[in-house]
Amino acid sequence: MKKTLLALFVVSGIGLSGCSTLNSLIEKPDDKKTVEEFYADATQGFEDQQWDVAIQNYEKLKAYFPYGPYAEQTHLELAYAYYRYDEPESAILELDEFIRLYPKHRQLAYAYYLKALAADSIIRSWLDNFITDPATRDIKSAKRAYSYYTDVITLFPESKYATASSKRLVILSNQMARHEIKVAQFYYDREAYLAAANRAKFILENYAQSASTFEALEIMKSSYSKMGMQKLAEDVARVYELNQDAEIIDVNFGTIKSSKDQASDNKQEKQEKSWWSSLVDSLGN
């Protein structure tokens, strides 16, 4: 009898232990979870850089608990997760909502800066360090990123993000100037000299401190010469000569070059462009 009772206790104990283990393996329904559980699951994914897991749980937290301190922090962490998950537009939307809901939040400067980073990432690629040039991409995205970085500097001039934003503004300015140079060269190669000269003038008026100014002067001078406007061509040549010894900071490589060195680099780039264009064209076929 005692052995029978002992066996029953053992079996019951195993049964209870098994039920407890089984219950721990069954995921709790979302409508039964607390805000702390949602946030814990989200931050675990965040720390493990499992951005899809983090995004899923942050979105659920927002849906079930749209108010409170967790919701505030969720906006920022969700935006960063979207940014790292290569969904910059979703990150920007999330940050716009955060800025609208919490206009006096202590991390507002960070929100604006992350918004600029997200917009900037649309036109950036890891290949830019090797063979590609972001200046060949959509100029609208560059202008939007430029605008967002400007907001950071204007609204939070004393923040640590203002310095980083200033550096990106210089790089973007050079990038947009290179884009305009490519457009001007496109017009020039097709003998649309007036359009080429106007585009080069636009560069000088809007990106005067960029590394593309001397190339813009060259295009403008050649375009005027081709159109028989010798007086204008001579005026541009004088401006070029007066700035021959000026130094150009090439922000893409962290070096300082004279205008002569820059002109030499431009000539070499044109010579190398033919084989590179052929390679790109062959890859596209």
Backbone bond lengths (Angstrom), bond angles and torsions (degrees), N, CA, C in turn:
res aa  C-N    CA-C-N  psi(-1)  N-CA   C-N-CA  omega(-1)  CA-C   N-CA-C  phi
1 M - - - 1.462 - - 1.534 110.40 -
2 K 1.359 115.29 -43.60 1.461 120.08 179.63 1.518 110.76 -63.61
3 K 1.364 114.99 -39.73 1.464 118.88 179.33 1.524 111.49 -64.36
4 T 1.348 114.50 -37.25 1.465 119.58 179.37 1.527 110.82 -64.78
5 L 1.340 116.07 -44.94 1.461 120.45 178.83 1.515 111.56 -63.43
6 L 1.340 117.12 -41.23 1.462 121.41 179.27 1.523 110.80 -62.00
7 A 1.328 114.92 -40.73 1.465 119.75 179.31 1.520 110.95 -64.37
8 L 1.330 116.30 -39.02 1.455 120.58 179.56 1.527 110.99 -64.48
9 F 1.338 115.31 -41.62 1.470 119.39 178.17 1.526 111.76 -62.94
10 V 1.318 115.68 -42.39 1.465 120.30 -179.68 1.523 110.55 -63.38
11 V 1.358 115.81 -46.62 1.466 120.63 179.65 1.519 110.98 -62.34
12 S 1.337 115.41 -41.48 1.466 119.52 179.44 1.521 111.22 -63.70
13 G 1.359 114.73 -40.20 1.464 119.50 179.75 1.516 111.59 -63.65
14 I 1.334 115.83 -42.93 1.464 120.59 178.54 1.518 110.29 -64.15
15 G 1.344 115.76 -40.40 1.462 120.18 179.99 1.511 111.94 -63.29
16 L 1.349 115.91 -43.56 1.474 119.73 179.39 1.511 110.98 -65.95
17 S 1.346 116.33 -40.51 1.465 120.45 179.02 1.517 110.95 -63.99
18 G 1.333 115.55 -40.12 1.463 120.34 179.26 1.512 111.74 -64.97
19 C 1.323 116.41 -40.64 1.471 119.83 178.32 1.517 111.08 -63.87
20 S 1.360 115.36 -40.53 1.462 119.42 -179.81 1.526 110.72 -63.80
21 T 1.347 115.59 -43.21 1.468 119.90 179.18 1.518 110.78 -64.39
22 L 1.349 115.81 -42.39 1.455 120.65 -179.52 1.523 111.26 -63.47
23 N 1.339 116.01 -40.81 1.463 119.81 179.64 1.528 111.62 -64.72
24 S 1.351 115.27 -34.65 1.468 118.30 -179.81 1.513 111.85 -70.43
25 L 1.357 116.59 -24.02 1.452 120.36 -179.64 1.522 112.51 -84.11
26 I 1.322 116.76 -20.00 1.464 120.60 179.67 1.523 109.12 -82.89
27 E 1.315 117.14 122.11 1.460 120.95 -178.12 1.517 110.61 -70.62
28 K 1.320 114.44 136.35 1.457 120.49 -179.39 1.525 109.46 -68.88
29 P 1.326 118.48 135.90 1.475 120.80 176.74 1.524 110.91 -57.40
30 D 1.321 116.05 149.17 1.467 120.31 -177.47 1.521 112.32 -58.44
31 D 1.333 116.73 -38.27 1.467 118.98 -177.32 1.528 112.64 -72.83
32 K 1.339 116.41 -5.64 1.466 120.35 177.50 1.522 112.07 -103.62
33 K 1.311 116.99 -8.23 1.461 120.97 -177.13 1.525 111.44 -78.66
34 T 1.327 114.41 150.44 1.462 120.24 174.80 1.529 109.07 -90.32
35 V 1.328 116.24 166.23 1.457 120.19 178.54 1.521 110.70 -63.32
36 E 1.338 116.28 -33.22 1.462 120.10 178.47 1.522 111.40 -65.68
37 E 1.325 117.34 -37.12 1.466 121.08 -179.90 1.536 110.91 -69.50
38 F 1.317 116.16 -42.54 1.473 119.35 176.63 1.527 110.41 -59.82
39 Y 1.337 114.90 -45.20 1.462 119.02 -176.62 1.524 111.29 -68.10
40 A 1.326 116.63 -36.96 1.463 120.40 178.66 1.527 110.70 -64.02
41 D 1.336 116.90 -43.67 1.469 120.45 178.52 1.537 111.07 -64.52
42 A 1.338 115.25 -39.33 1.462 119.88 -179.28 1.524 111.22 -67.11
43 T 1.328 116.23 -47.16 1.467 119.31 -178.60 1.521 112.15 -67.91
44 Q 1.330 116.84 -29.21 1.461 119.35 175.65 1.530 110.04 -64.18
45 G 1.326 115.39 -45.14 1.462 119.46 176.24 1.516 111.56 -63.72
46 F 1.336 116.48 -37.45 1.459 122.39 179.46 1.530 110.23 -62.96
47 E 1.330 116.20 -48.25 1.469 120.56 -178.20 1.526 111.89 -66.99
48 D 1.338 116.21 -32.05 1.471 120.69 178.62 1.530 111.94 -83.81
49 Q 1.337 116.50 -0.81 1.471 123.07 -176.69 1.531 112.28 59.31
50 Q 1.317 114.89 29.28 1.470 120.74 171.19 1.533 105.84 -92.14
51 W 1.320 114.28 81.05 1.458 120.25 -168.59 1.519 112.79 -63.92
52 D 1.324 117.84 -33.68 1.466 119.98 179.09 1.525 111.30 -65.81
53 V 1.325 116.52 -39.59 1.470 120.87 177.73 1.528 109.81 -66.32
54 A 1.304 116.06 -44.92 1.466 120.24 179.37 1.521 110.91 -60.67
55 I 1.324 116.84 -46.02 1.466 121.37 -179.11 1.522 111.03 -60.26
56 Q 1.317 115.88 -45.37 1.468 120.36 -178.71 1.526 111.10 -59.01
57 N 1.325 117.42 -44.98 1.461 120.63 -176.95 1.524 112.37 -76.07
58 Y 1.328 117.71 -34.25 1.469 119.43 175.33 1.525 110.47 -64.44
59 E 1.325 116.55 -40.72 1.467 120.01 179.80 1.529 110.71 -64.79
60 K 1.316 117.14 -39.54 1.470 120.60 177.76 1.524 110.74 -65.55
61 L 1.338 116.24 -40.29 1.466 119.61 178.61 1.526 110.15 -60.82
62 K 1.315 116.58 -43.84 1.465 120.27 178.68 1.525 111.81 -62.26
63 A 1.331 115.94 -37.96 1.463 120.15 -177.49 1.527 111.37 -69.91
64 Y 1.326 116.96 -41.21 1.464 120.56 -175.56 1.534 112.45 -88.56
65 F 1.328 116.68 -29.53 1.465 120.43 -177.30 1.537 108.88 -134.89
66 P 1.332 116.74 75.92 1.472 120.47 -173.30 1.527 114.64 -73.51
67 Y 1.326 118.22 -9.11 1.461 120.42 -177.37 1.521 110.46 -125.44
68 G 1.337 115.62 161.16 1.453 120.52 177.55 1.516 112.69 107.22
69 P 1.336 115.78 172.85 1.477 120.51 -176.27 1.522 113.59 -61.71
70 Y 1.332 117.28 -33.17 1.463 119.24 178.18 1.528 110.64 -65.28
71 A 1.314 115.80 -39.23 1.466 120.03 -179.24 1.531 110.69 -64.53
72 E 1.323 116.54 -39.90 1.469 120.25 178.67 1.521 111.02 -59.53
73 Q 1.344 115.73 -51.77 1.454 119.84 -178.33 1.514 111.86 -67.01
74 T 1.317 116.14 -31.48 1.463 121.05 -179.32 1.524 111.44 -60.95
75 H 1.328 117.36 -40.18 1.464 120.64 179.70 1.532 110.89 -55.04
76 L 1.326 116.48 -47.53 1.459 120.76 -176.80 1.526 111.76 -69.65
77 E 1.325 116.04 -44.44 1.467 119.31 -177.94 1.523 110.92 -70.28
78 L 1.311 116.92 -35.68 1.464 120.72 176.51 1.529 110.48 -65.79
79 A 1.323 116.62 -41.95 1.469 120.41 178.13 1.526 110.68 -60.87
80 Y 1.331 116.63 -42.64 1.465 119.50 179.08 1.523 110.99 -66.14
81 A 1.329 116.47 -39.14 1.464 120.19 178.40 1.530 110.59 -62.40
82 Y 1.321 116.60 -42.41 1.471 120.43 176.12 1.536 110.67 -61.83
83 Y 1.322 115.65 -41.98 1.472 120.60 179.35 1.531 110.64 -60.33
84 R 1.339 117.13 -45.68 1.459 120.76 -179.57 1.523 112.45 -73.47
85 Y 1.325 116.35 -23.52 1.466 121.54 179.67 1.532 110.93 -85.40
86 D 1.323 115.87 7.72 1.462 123.09 178.24 1.525 111.89 64.01
87 E 1.333 114.82 41.78 1.461 121.22 171.93 1.533 107.95 -125.64
88 P 1.344 116.70 68.84 1.473 120.07 -173.47 1.521 114.56 -62.58
89 E 1.334 117.33 -33.62 1.464 118.85 -179.27 1.526 110.54 -66.17
90 S 1.336 117.02 -38.22 1.464 120.29 176.60 1.521 110.44 -65.69
91 A 1.327 116.87 -37.97 1.460 121.15 177.38 1.526 110.54 -62.62
92 I 1.314 116.81 -43.28 1.473 121.10 -179.33 1.527 110.71 -64.27
93 L 1.318 116.79 -42.77 1.468 120.31 178.04 1.525 110.99 -61.20
94 E 1.313 116.43 -41.93 1.467 121.32 179.84 1.531 110.81 -64.46
95 L 1.320 116.17 -41.19 1.466 120.44 -179.79 1.525 111.59 -70.87
96 D 1.317 117.36 -36.81 1.473 120.14 175.66 1.528 110.37 -60.56
97 E 1.322 115.93 -40.48 1.474 120.13 178.89 1.529 110.42 -66.48
98 F 1.327 116.17 -41.81 1.471 120.24 178.73 1.530 110.79 -61.87
99 I 1.332 116.71 -45.49 1.464 121.19 -179.18 1.528 110.89 -63.11
100 R 1.332 116.31 -36.72 1.467 120.62 178.94 1.528 111.35 -69.74
101 L 1.324 117.24 -40.38 1.461 121.40 -175.93 1.525 113.05 -79.36
102 Y 1.335 116.66 -32.53 1.466 120.24 -174.36 1.536 110.07 -129.40
103 P 1.318 117.59 68.03 1.477 121.20 -174.64 1.527 114.51 -67.47
104 K 1.341 117.80 -11.68 1.467 120.43 179.37 1.524 111.82 -119.72
105 H 1.304 116.35 20.67 1.466 120.82 -178.21 1.529 110.23 -65.63
106 R 1.334 116.20 146.34 1.467 120.05 -177.40 1.532 112.25 -68.10
107 Q 1.325 118.07 -18.96 1.458 121.09 179.14 1.538 112.00 -104.51
108 L 1.317 116.00 26.00 1.461 119.96 -177.47 1.537 111.67 -65.35
109 A 1.315 116.92 -38.49 1.472 120.13 178.81 1.518 110.43 -60.96
110 Y 1.321 115.81 -41.69 1.469 120.18 177.68 1.526 110.68 -62.23
111 A 1.323 116.74 -40.71 1.467 120.94 -179.90 1.528 110.89 -60.98
112 Y 1.325 116.21 -44.54 1.475 119.94 178.39 1.529 111.22 -64.26
113 Y 1.324 116.38 -40.75 1.468 120.09 -178.79 1.530 111.26 -67.94
114 L 1.332 116.49 -42.06 1.466 119.84 177.76 1.521 110.72 -63.74
115 K 1.314 116.68 -35.42 1.465 121.00 176.07 1.530 110.51 -61.51
116 A 1.325 116.32 -42.05 1.472 120.77 177.71 1.528 110.63 -65.62
117 L 1.321 116.81 -42.45 1.466 120.63 178.60 1.530 111.29 -60.96
118 A 1.333 115.58 -41.49 1.459 119.90 179.96 1.521 111.10 -62.98
119 A 1.330 116.71 -45.06 1.464 120.32 178.22 1.523 110.81 -64.76
120 D 1.323 116.18 -38.32 1.465 121.94 179.73 1.529 111.58 -64.82
121 S 1.330 116.45 -35.28 1.466 120.07 -175.88 1.525 112.79 -66.55
122 I 1.332 117.47 -20.28 1.464 121.28 -179.43 1.525 110.64 -63.52
123 I 1.322 116.90 -32.84 1.464 120.88 -175.51 1.521 112.23 -105.20
124 R 1.338 117.55 11.98 1.460 120.26 -178.59 1.522 110.46 -113.03
125 S 1.321 114.31 150.76 1.464 121.08 178.96 1.522 108.54 -146.64
126 W 1.326 116.82 148.86 1.467 119.54 178.49 1.531 110.81 -64.79
127 L 1.330 116.70 -20.35 1.465 120.39 177.97 1.524 112.57 -72.61
128 D 1.356 116.58 -13.99 1.463 119.91 -179.36 1.522 111.64 -62.53
129 N 1.323 116.82 -23.71 1.468 119.98 178.69 1.522 112.35 -78.12
130 F 1.336 116.80 -7.50 1.453 119.77 -174.15 1.529 112.78 -124.75
131 I 1.331 117.76 -63.51 1.466 118.73 -169.89 1.528 115.49 -130.44
132 T 1.317 118.20 -16.44 1.464 119.01 -175.44 1.528 111.07 -103.80
133 D 1.314 115.16 159.56 1.456 122.07 -179.71 1.523 108.33 -124.63
134 P 1.352 118.21 117.92 1.464 120.16 179.87 1.516 113.78 -61.32
135 A 1.342 117.06 -16.11 1.470 120.60 179.31 1.520 112.04 -65.78
136 T 1.331 116.99 -17.19 1.463 120.48 179.62 1.522 111.84 -83.82
137 R 1.342 117.16 -4.48 1.461 120.03 -175.91 1.523 111.36 -95.62
138 D 1.320 115.22 -175.31 1.459 122.30 -175.00 1.524 111.59 -58.54
139 I 1.314 117.19 118.25 1.457 121.94 -177.94 1.528 111.79 -70.56
140 K 1.325 117.86 -24.46 1.465 120.86 179.91 1.525 111.20 -63.11
141 S 1.325 116.75 -39.27 1.462 120.46 179.64 1.526 110.60 -66.19
142 A 1.325 116.87 -39.16 1.464 120.95 178.09 1.526 110.62 -64.26
143 K 1.321 116.56 -41.25 1.464 120.69 179.51 1.526 110.74 -65.97
144 R 1.326 116.58 -37.94 1.467 118.90 178.90 1.527 110.35 -66.28
145 A 1.331 117.23 -44.14 1.459 120.71 177.59 1.519 110.58 -61.13
146 Y 1.330 116.54 -41.32 1.468 121.67 178.22 1.532 109.99 -59.38
147 S 1.319 116.42 -42.81 1.463 121.48 179.52 1.524 111.52 -63.72
148 Y 1.330 116.84 -41.13 1.471 120.74 -178.95 1.530 111.16 -68.45
149 Y 1.334 117.09 -40.49 1.468 119.51 176.79 1.528 110.56 -64.54
150 T 1.322 116.69 -36.94 1.461 120.88 177.33 1.527 110.64 -62.31
151 D 1.336 117.07 -38.16 1.466 121.41 177.07 1.528 111.05 -59.92
152 V 1.328 116.25 -41.14 1.467 120.32 179.90 1.528 110.31 -60.92
153 I 1.331 116.37 -47.01 1.460 121.22 -177.95 1.530 111.27 -66.91
154 T 1.335 116.40 -39.43 1.463 120.88 -178.13 1.525 111.78 -70.35
155 L 1.332 116.55 -44.26 1.468 120.89 -174.53 1.522 113.15 -85.00
156 F 1.328 117.27 -29.02 1.470 120.50 -175.42 1.532 110.23 -134.50
157 P 1.333 117.12 61.51 1.473 120.53 -174.65 1.524 114.15 -63.40
158 E 1.323 117.71 -23.60 1.465 121.18 -177.52 1.533 112.33 -95.27
159 S 1.306 118.15 -2.84 1.465 120.20 -177.44 1.519 110.77 -79.37
160 K 1.315 115.39 160.91 1.468 120.29 178.42 1.524 111.52 -68.18
161 Y 1.330 116.35 -19.37 1.464 120.24 -179.69 1.531 111.94 -77.52
162 A 1.329 117.17 -19.56 1.467 120.52 -179.24 1.528 110.86 -66.19
163 T 1.319 116.67 -39.88 1.472 120.37 -179.95 1.518 111.13 -64.53
164 A 1.331 115.76 -46.84 1.464 120.01 179.09 1.524 110.80 -63.31
165 S 1.317 116.54 -37.43 1.466 120.82 179.25 1.525 111.08 -65.68
166 S 1.327 116.60 -38.78 1.466 120.77 179.44 1.526 110.98 -61.15
167 K 1.320 116.51 -41.05 1.464 120.61 179.00 1.518 111.30 -64.12
168 R 1.311 116.41 -40.80 1.465 119.74 179.12 1.530 111.13 -68.90
169 L 1.327 117.91 -31.20 1.461 120.69 177.96 1.528 110.72 -63.56
170 V 1.330 116.62 -40.17 1.466 120.29 178.67 1.529 109.99 -63.62
171 I 1.321 116.21 -45.15 1.462 120.85 -179.61 1.524 111.03 -64.18
172 L 1.325 116.56 -43.91 1.467 120.20 179.42 1.519 111.69 -66.09
173 S 1.332 116.49 -36.93 1.461 120.08 177.42 1.519 110.69 -60.92
174 N 1.326 116.92 -45.28 1.464 120.76 176.62 1.522 111.66 -64.10
175 Q 1.310 115.59 -38.04 1.464 120.49 -179.95 1.526 111.11 -64.63
176 M 1.332 116.94 -45.23 1.462 120.38 179.93 1.527 111.26 -67.99
177 A 1.343 116.19 -33.98 1.462 119.58 176.82 1.528 110.34 -65.55
178 R 1.336 117.32 -41.44 1.468 120.46 177.83 1.520 111.00 -62.65
179 H 1.326 115.44 -36.45 1.465 119.76 177.46 1.524 110.12 -61.24
180 E 1.328 116.20 -44.99 1.459 120.41 179.92 1.530 111.24 -66.38
181 I 1.325 116.96 -34.24 1.468 120.95 176.13 1.522 110.40 -61.61
182 K 1.324 115.88 -42.99 1.468 119.78 179.34 1.526 111.02 -62.96
183 V 1.326 116.14 -37.93 1.465 120.12 177.41 1.530 110.31 -66.60
184 A 1.336 116.11 -45.08 1.474 120.34 179.44 1.527 110.44 -61.21
185 Q 1.329 116.84 -42.16 1.459 120.63 179.40 1.529 111.11 -65.69
186 F 1.323 115.62 -35.64 1.461 121.15 176.85 1.533 110.20 -59.48
187 Y 1.338 115.85 -47.28 1.462 120.11 178.40 1.533 111.00 -63.82
188 Y 1.329 115.81 -42.91 1.461 120.03 -177.50 1.534 110.77 -62.96
189 D 1.318 117.29 -43.84 1.470 121.41 -179.12 1.525 112.07 -62.84
190 R 1.334 116.17 -24.61 1.467 120.74 179.43 1.533 111.84 -101.11
191 E 1.333 114.93 16.33 1.462 122.90 174.74 1.529 112.97 63.79
192 A 1.309 116.20 23.45 1.472 120.62 172.87 1.531 106.50 -92.25
193 Y 1.309 116.65 71.43 1.456 122.57 -168.34 1.530 113.34 -67.80
194 L 1.323 116.99 -36.80 1.460 118.84 178.86 1.529 110.76 -64.39
195 A 1.325 116.13 -43.23 1.472 120.39 178.00 1.521 110.67 -63.87
196 A 1.332 116.72 -39.11 1.462 121.08 178.76 1.525 110.73 -64.07
197 A 1.339 116.73 -44.82 1.463 120.99 179.75 1.526 111.48 -63.49
198 N 1.331 116.74 -41.36 1.465 120.87 179.49 1.521 111.66 -65.70
199 R 1.326 116.13 -38.40 1.465 119.60 179.08 1.533 109.93 -68.15
200 A 1.330 116.96 -40.35 1.467 120.45 177.37 1.533 110.36 -63.51
201 K 1.335 116.80 -39.20 1.465 121.12 177.26 1.525 110.68 -63.20
202 F 1.325 116.33 -38.41 1.464 121.50 177.91 1.531 110.45 -60.09
203 I 1.323 117.07 -39.78 1.465 121.51 179.24 1.520 110.45 -63.45
204 L 1.331 116.22 -44.95 1.465 120.70 -179.04 1.524 111.44 -65.07
205 E 1.319 117.29 -33.29 1.462 121.42 -178.78 1.523 112.57 -79.11
206 N 1.325 117.30 -32.65 1.464 120.64 -172.63 1.529 114.45 -108.98
207 Y 1.331 117.28 -20.63 1.469 120.45 -179.14 1.527 109.39 -133.50
208 A 1.320 115.34 51.61 1.470 120.91 -173.71 1.526 112.59 -63.45
209 Q 1.329 117.67 -26.63 1.464 121.02 -177.80 1.525 112.57 -95.51
210 S 1.302 117.38 6.45 1.464 119.91 -177.49 1.518 111.68 -81.40
211 A 1.318 115.67 167.85 1.466 121.47 179.47 1.526 112.41 -78.21
212 S 1.326 117.09 -0.44 1.473 120.60 -176.81 1.528 113.10 -100.22
213 T 1.320 117.22 3.55 1.465 118.93 -174.24 1.530 112.94 -63.96
214 F 1.325 117.41 -40.39 1.468 119.21 -177.50 1.527 111.22 -70.28
215 E 1.327 115.81 -35.64 1.466 118.50 175.96 1.524 110.01 -66.92
216 A 1.328 116.78 -35.28 1.466 120.35 176.90 1.528 110.29 -64.40
217 L 1.330 117.12 -40.38 1.464 120.91 177.66 1.535 111.11 -63.17
218 E 1.331 115.73 -39.38 1.465 119.43 178.82 1.524 111.57 -62.78
219 I 1.338 115.67 -44.85 1.460 120.10 179.55 1.523 110.64 -64.35
220 M 1.342 116.12 -41.50 1.457 120.33 -179.66 1.528 110.90 -63.81
221 K 1.339 117.20 -45.91 1.466 121.52 -179.83 1.531 110.67 -61.41
222 S 1.333 116.75 -46.32 1.467 120.22 -179.14 1.521 111.77 -65.50
223 S 1.339 115.95 -38.06 1.469 120.11 179.83 1.523 111.08 -64.74
224 Y 1.341 116.49 -44.76 1.469 119.63 178.29 1.527 111.02 -62.99
225 S 1.329 116.79 -39.00 1.468 120.78 178.75 1.523 110.84 -63.43
226 K 1.322 115.93 -42.72 1.464 120.40 179.90 1.525 111.23 -63.55
227 M 1.332 116.97 -31.46 1.464 120.99 -179.95 1.525 112.48 -87.78
228 G 1.340 116.52 0.83 1.461 120.02 179.79 1.509 113.81 78.14
229 M 1.316 118.21 14.69 1.466 121.98 179.03 1.528 108.84 -92.65
230 Q 1.322 116.85 71.85 1.453 122.63 -171.83 1.525 112.70 -64.82
231 K 1.335 117.18 -36.15 1.468 119.92 -179.94 1.530 110.29 -61.72
232 L 1.313 117.22 -45.86 1.465 120.89 178.69 1.522 110.73 -66.43
233 A 1.329 116.86 -39.63 1.461 120.94 178.99 1.527 110.63 -61.69
234 E 1.345 116.77 -40.24 1.464 121.43 179.14 1.528 111.04 -67.84
235 D 1.328 116.24 -38.37 1.473 120.05 177.65 1.528 110.69 -61.28
236 V 1.324 115.98 -44.11 1.466 120.49 179.22 1.524 110.04 -65.34
237 A 1.338 117.17 -40.27 1.467 121.37 179.43 1.526 110.64 -61.10
238 R 1.341 117.30 -38.56 1.465 120.46 179.04 1.526 110.93 -66.07
239 V 1.306 116.36 -41.12 1.465 120.00 177.22 1.526 109.97 -61.20
240 Y 1.322 114.93 -41.05 1.463 120.19 179.92 1.535 109.99 -62.98
241 E 1.331 116.59 -45.87 1.463 121.39 -178.19 1.524 111.85 -64.21
242 L 1.335 116.68 -40.49 1.456 120.56 179.89 1.527 112.32 -62.82
243 N 1.334 116.39 -24.56 1.470 120.53 -177.70 1.529 112.35 -108.73
244 Q 1.333 117.24 17.88 1.461 121.29 -177.71 1.518 112.87 -57.00
245 D 1.323 116.27 -38.59 1.464 119.50 -175.49 1.524 112.94 -95.56
246 A 1.310 115.56 7.88 1.465 118.49 178.73 1.514 110.16 -67.75
247 E 1.335 115.41 150.39 1.460 120.15 -179.31 1.510 110.05 -100.13
248 I 1.318 115.12 140.04 1.455 121.79 -179.96 1.519 108.26 -115.73
249 I 1.311 116.66 128.13 1.463 119.83 175.88 1.510 108.52 -89.89
250 D 1.321 114.71 115.43 1.463 119.66 177.60 1.520 107.52 -89.56
251 V 1.328 116.15 95.58 1.462 120.65 -173.38 1.514 112.42 -67.59
252 N 1.312 118.16 -18.45 1.460 119.60 -178.71 1.521 111.72 -74.85
253 F 1.342 116.88 -22.47 1.451 119.30 -178.20 1.523 112.42 -125.29
254 G 1.345 116.98 -1.12 1.446 120.60 176.18 1.514 113.68 70.42
255 T 1.328 118.73 28.36 1.459 122.12 -178.13 1.516 110.05 -120.95
256 I 1.338 116.14 161.78 1.457 122.49 176.31 1.518 108.27 -113.86
257 K 1.331 116.21 127.07 1.453 121.55 -177.05 1.518 109.93 -126.02
258 S 1.328 115.48 151.25 1.458 119.37 172.16 1.507 108.46 -80.04
259 S 1.338 115.88 167.11 1.459 119.18 -179.93 1.520 111.01 -63.63
260 K 1.351 117.83 -31.09 1.455 121.13 178.79 1.525 110.64 -66.07
261 D 1.356 115.30 -42.76 1.459 119.01 177.92 1.515 110.79 -63.36
262 Q 1.343 116.48 -39.48 1.454 120.76 -179.80 1.524 110.34 -63.94
263 A 1.334 116.84 -42.38 1.459 120.48 178.82 1.520 110.86 -63.13
264 S 1.345 116.42 -38.48 1.464 120.88 178.29 1.518 110.65 -64.50
265 D 1.348 115.85 -42.06 1.461 119.93 178.17 1.514 111.01 -62.68
266 N 1.350 117.22 -40.64 1.461 121.25 179.99 1.522 111.02 -62.47
267 K 1.354 116.25 -40.26 1.462 120.66 179.69 1.515 110.73 -65.00
268 Q 1.347 116.24 -42.98 1.459 120.01 179.27 1.523 110.88 -64.57
269 E 1.334 116.41 -38.31 1.470 120.68 179.43 1.518 110.65 -61.51
270 K 1.355 116.29 -40.93 1.458 120.07 179.52 1.522 110.94 -64.63
271 Q 1.370 116.64 -37.49 1.448 120.36 -179.95 1.526 111.31 -67.64
272 E 1.344 115.55 -37.34 1.457 119.72 -177.30 1.515 111.84 -80.99
273 K 1.331 117.36 -17.19 1.455 121.10 -173.68 1.521 111.71 -64.02
274 S 1.356 116.89 -31.36 1.460 119.73 -174.57 1.523 111.81 -63.62
275 W 1.359 117.17 -48.81 1.464 118.13 -179.11 1.525 111.71 -70.42
276 W 1.359 115.76 -33.68 1.464 118.65 179.39 1.527 110.47 -67.39
277 S 1.342 116.18 -42.87 1.466 120.60 178.30 1.514 110.71 -61.05
278 S 1.345 116.15 -38.55 1.461 120.09 179.08 1.522 111.10 -64.05
279 L 1.357 115.33 -40.41 1.456 119.90 -179.93 1.516 110.59 -65.73
280 V 1.329 116.21 -45.74 1.470 120.67 179.49 1.527 110.59 -61.43
281 D 1.337 115.06 -44.42 1.470 118.84 179.49 1.521 112.02 -61.29
282 S 1.336 115.94 -37.95 1.471 118.66 -179.35 1.511 111.17 -69.12
283 L 1.349 117.50 -34.09 1.450 120.60 177.64 1.519 112.03 -69.15
284 G 1.315 115.35 -27.71 1.467 119.44 -178.81 1.505 113.43 -80.15
285 N 1.327 117.21 -14.91 1.470 120.19 -178.52 1.516 111.92 -81.04
